[in-house]
Amino acid sequence: MILLTLLVLFSPLAIDIYLPALPQISQAFHVEHALAQDTITWFLFAMGVGQLFAGPLADKLGRRTVALAGVSIYILSALLAWGAQSIEWMLMSRLLQGLGACATSVAAFATVRDIFGPERSGKMISYLNGAICFIPALAPILGSWLTQQFGWRSNFSFMAGFGVFVGFWLLIRMKETNPSTEKQAVFKLSRYWSVLKVPSFLFHASLCMLAMAVILAYVTSAPVVLMENLGLTMNEFTFWFGINAVVNIAACLSAPKLMDKWGTHKILFSGIVMLLVAGGLMVGMKSQGTALAFMLPIFFSSVGFAWILGSAAGKALAPFGDKAGTAAALLGLFQMSGAGLVVGTLQRLDLEPQMMIALQMWIVAPALIILLSKAGKEWHRLAFQ
């Protein structure tokens, strides 16, 4: 589990560590904030699309092989970003880095499904997500220190060093959990269709996408709102970001216990309601112009996000055994590329950041109707073997 946790940390580390440096990056390349924010959305887009290839490859070649390849790509791309001399160079490096991170993520979650099976995998994913949430608490603090001491490029050299460390451990310690490779074509369209045609997968993967879009809208807008508009220092920004990460950690770690007590249906329903409440708070408090007025709705949304992701991700993967890699890849496509597309589109509507984030929170509302339907209730009573 420690090694699997390290594998899923590549993605949040690549986002959160350099958030305090986003204003410096836009200044260094003489571009608008939207282009600096695109270094995050492009990364997530590549991470999602890349999983369409990484997932089937994980089923065909094995989880370990794909994980090693992903770490190698991640290290190379981090070094390219470190040496970037233009925003175009930086964006291409981040696209490549997203491809590397997607491979480590797919390998990790498919391995969880291999080891723990369809029922326990949801709980283990919640614990992994809880561990992932430590990164938003710690990475911005480290990134703030690195940026102030050595400049914004040092964040990418740290990513490369982290990749070398995990890659070496992976090489000597990770065992293959799917030794029986498949004989069919790796990228056969029927592989994807066999997953996409399952209604429960589509519903729960879409929920993961919309929940992730809320978090993505927050992390891309927070530096502008808190540092540029409200005048917070880099350390003050890190403080608020860290508090939200603590809230997220507590919510992620509570999700498995609450699922045992109340069931996934109630937790998922409660998570959606939390997002709707957070959206109302965001709109109602935006005129106050304080850090707390911006962050309090985010705290509520972080709880909703954790409960939705903990319940929905496990349910999305539950029907699939030997196709766990492909299912994890498509889930990643929804969660990363889908979320990046939704947020990137709304960011072009020239809305205030608070209104844009609130809209992201409210988009999930129709899911309540589906959850209360007969089919929605049935999905959460089924125990897939």
N, C-alpha and C positions, 0 to 999 in steps of 0.2 A: 504493500500500500504506500510506503514511503517513496518508492521508485515511481509508482504510478502518479503520485501527487506531484513529484518533480516534473514528470512529463506534461501534465496539464498546466503547469505554471508558466510554460513558455509563452502562451498567448497573453494572459493578463500582465505578465512582466513587460512584454513588448509594447503594451499600451500605457500602463500606469506609471512606469518609472520616469518617463520623460514628459508627463503632463505639465509639471511646473515650468518646463522649458519651452512650451509651445509659443508663448509670446516672443521669446528670444529667437526661435527658429523662424518665425514670420519676419522678424527684423533682419536676421542674418541673410535671408534670401530676398528681402525687399518685396514681400508678397502680403496679400490680405490674410486675415485670420482664417477665412474659410479654406484657403489652400493649405495652411498649416494643419487645420483640422482634418483635411483630406488624407493626411498621412496615417490617420487612424482608420477612417472609413475604407480607404483603399486596402489597408492591411486586412481588415475584416472581410472585405469582399473577396480577396484572393484566398483567404483562409476557408471561406465557405465553398467557393467554386472548386478549389483544389481538393476538397474532401470527396468530390465525385470520383476522383482518380485514386486518392489515398485509400478510401474505403474498400473498393474491390481489390486493390493491390494487397491490402492487409489480409483479406480473405484468401487471396491466391498465393502470396509469397510469405505470409506470416506477419504477426504483429511486430516482432523484434526487428525484422529487416526494414520495415517501413519506418519504425521509430528511429533507427540509426540513420536512415537516409534523411529524415526530417530534421534531426539535430544538426547534421552536416550542412544542409541548406540554410538553416537558421544562423549558424555561425558565419557562413560566407556572406549572407545578406546583411548581418549586423555590421560586419567590417566595411561593406560597401556603403551603408548608411553613414558610418563614421567618417568616411572620406568624401561624402557628397559635396559637390561644389555648386549645385543648383537645385531648385525645388523639383525639377523633372527627374534628376538623378535620385533624389531622396524618395520620390514617389515610386520609382521603379524598384528601388531597393526594398521598400516596404511591401510592394506586391510580392517580391520573391520571399521576403521574410514570412508573409502570410502563408505561402505554400509550405514552408518548412514547419511552421507552427501547426498547420492543419494535420500534417502527418503524425506529429507527436500526440495530438489530441485524439485522433481517430484510433491510433494504436492503444492508447490508454483506456478509452471507454469500451472498445471492443474487448480488451483484456478483462475488464471488469465484468462484462457480460459472460465471457468464457468461464471465469472463476466462480462467480457468485450466482449465475443462473438468472432466470427471468424475474423471480420474485424479489430476491435480496439485492439485485443490481440497482434497483431504484434507491434503496436506502444507502448503498455504498456511493452512488453518484451524489447523493445529498451530502455525505461526509466529504467527498472530494471537493464539491462546490464550497463547503465550509472552509476547507483548507485553502482553496483558491482565493477566498475572500480575505485572507491575510495579506495578500499582495497589495490590494488597494490601500491597506493600512500602513504597510511598511515601505512599499516601492516609492511612493511620492516623497517620503522623508529622505530615503537614500538618494533619489533623483534630485531633490532640492539641494542636498549637500554636495553631490557630484557636480551639479550645474554651477553652484556658487564657487566651488573650489577649482574646478578644472574645465568649465564650459559645458555647453549642452552636448557636445560630441562624446563626452565621457560616458554618457548613459548607454550608448551603443557599444562601446568597448566593454562595459560591464556585461551587457547581454551576450557578447561573444564569449567572454570568460565563463559565464554561467553555462553556456552551451558546451564548452570544452569539459567542464567538471561533470555535468550530467551524462554527456556522451561517453566518457571514460567509464563511469559507474554502470551505465547501460550495457556497455560492451562486455563487462566481466560478470554482471549479476543477473541481467534479465533473461528469463527462460521463455521459450516459445510456448504459448498456451493454445495454439491452433495448429498442431503439427500436420493435420490432414489437409493438404492443399487441394483446391478444386481443379477439375480438368476442363471446365467450360471456359469460353472466352471471357477475359477479364472485364471488358467494357461492353458486354452484351446488353442491349437496351432492356431486355426482359428482367435483368437483375434489378434495375431501378424500378421498373414498373411493378414488379412483384411486391415492392415495399410501398410505393406510392398509391397503389390501389386499395390499401388497407385504410378505411376511414378513420380508425382510432389513431393511426400514425399521423395522418394529415392534420387532424384536429390538434393533437398534443404538440406536434412539431410547430404548428402555426402559433400556438400559445407561447412556446419557447422563443419564437422569433419576435413576437410583439413585446414580451417581457424584456428581452435583450435590447430591443430598440429603445426602451425607456432608459436603461442604464447607459447605452451608447449616447443618447441625446444629452444625458447629464454630464458624462465625462468629457464630451467635446465642447459643451457650453460652459462648464464650470470655470475654467481658467479665464474666459472672457468676462463672465458675470462677476466673479469674485475679485479678480485681480485688476482687470481693465475698467470695469464699470463701477465697482464698489471700492476700489483702491486698496484691497488687502495685499499684504506682503506675501512673498513666496512661502514663508514659514506659517503665516496665518492661514493661507490656502491649504497647506499640508495638514494643519491642525483639523480643519473642518472635514477635509477629505478622510482623515484618519478616523474621526468620530463615526462617520457614515460607514466606514469599513467595519468598525466594531459592531455596529448595529447589524450589518449584513452577515458577519460571522455568527452572531448569536442566532439570527433567523435561520441561517443554513444548518447550523448544528441542531436547532430545535425541530426542524422539519421531519427527520426520521422518527423521532419520538412522537410527534403529533400525528404523523401518518399511522403509527401503530395504534394510537389511542382513538383517533377520530376517523381514520380512513382517508384515502387520497382524494376522494370526491369533495369532502368538506374542506380539506386544506386548499385544494385548487380553487374552490368557490371563494373561500376567505381571502386568498391571495389576489384574486381579481377585484374583489370589493375594496381591498386595501389600495390598489392602484387607482380606482375610481375616486376614492376619498382623497388620495394624494393629489390628483389632478384638480379637484375642487379647492384644496388648500393652496395649491400653487397659484391659481388665478386669483383667489381671494386675498392673498397676502402679498402679491407682487408690488403693490403700490407703497409698501412700507420701506422698501429699499435698504434692507439690512441682510447680513449674512444668514441670520437665523430664519428670516422670512423665506429665503431661498432654500435653505437646507432642511427645514422641518418637513416639508412635503417630500423631500428626497428620502428622509429617514423612513417615512411611511411606505414609500415606493420600494425601498430596499427590502423591507419585510415581505411585501407582496411579491417582488421578483424572486426572492429565495424560496418562498412557498410554491410559487408556480413552477419554477424550474425543477425543484426537488420532486414534485409530483408528476409533472408532465413529461420530463425527460425519461424517467423510468418506464412510464406507460407507453411512450412512443416506441421504445426498444423492446418491450416485453414480448411481442408476438414472434420475434425473430431469433433463431438459434445460430445456424451455420451462416446466415446472412447478417450477423451482427455488425460486421465491418461496414457493409454497404448501408445498413440502416443508420449506423452512427454517422456515416458520411453525409447522408441526406439530411439527418437531423442537424448536423453542423452547417450544411448549406442553408437551411431555413434560418438557423439561429444566427449565423454570421453574415452571409451575403444578403439574406433577406432583411435582416435588421439594418445592415449598412445601406441598402437600397431605400428602405423606408425613411431612415433618418436623413440620408443625403438628399432625398426628394423634398422633405419638409424644410430642410435648411435653406433651400433655394426659394422658398415662398416669402422671404423677407419678413418673417414674423419675429416678435420679441422672443428671446430665448425661453422665458417663462411660459409663454403661450405655446411655443413649439413643443416643449416638454409636456405640458398639460395635454395637448392633443395626442401625444404618444401614449399617455396614460389612459385616455378615454377610448382609444381605438379598440381596446380589448373588450369593451362592454358587451357586444353581441355574443361572446362566448358563454355568458351566463345563461342565455336562452337555450343553447345547445346542451350545456351541462344539466339543465333541468328537464331536458327531454328524456324520453324513454331510452333512446340509444345512448345518450350521454351517461345516464345512470348505469346502464348495462356494461359499458366499457370498464367501469370501476368495480364491477362485481366479478368480472372474468379473471380466472387464474390461468395464464398461458403456461403450457408445459414445453 
